[in-house]
Amino acid sequence: MLKLTVNYPDRDEECEIVKRIAVQELVETTKPVLSAETIAGLRAAVQSVYVDERIQRYVVDLVRATRSPIAATDSHAHHLRLGASPRAAIFLTRAARFQAFLEGRSYVLPDDGSSGG
């Protein structure tokens, strides 16, 4: 057997991970409904939505808070059993960019990505 323990990155490392990975394109196999050029243009537009470093740090802090619920001030912290990984911060950042894009903005607001739809 093999056991490998992987520690979470520190805050600055996690912010750097989000900065680098959150803008990478995902490749999936789907039936075409838009041209490749249209999709590439939309992806580029969403990826160009500005995320201020303060918002990025807020997202990382939010995700990190799930890993130490005792330190969290939320009264629901006792419901957490496992903390979120850095991928959670990456996808929250992507969701916030997308929401800002859908609302016609070139920048993310603190509430973007939190409406759930």
HELIX and SHEET records of a PDB file:
HELIX    1   1 ARG A   11  ILE A   21  1                                  11    
HELIX    2   2 ALA A   36  GLN A   47  1                                  12    
HELIX    3   3 GLU A   53  ALA A   65  1                                  13    
HELIX    4   4 ALA A   77  HIS A   79  5                                   3    
HELIX    5   5 PRO A   86  LEU A  102  1                                  17    
END                                                                             
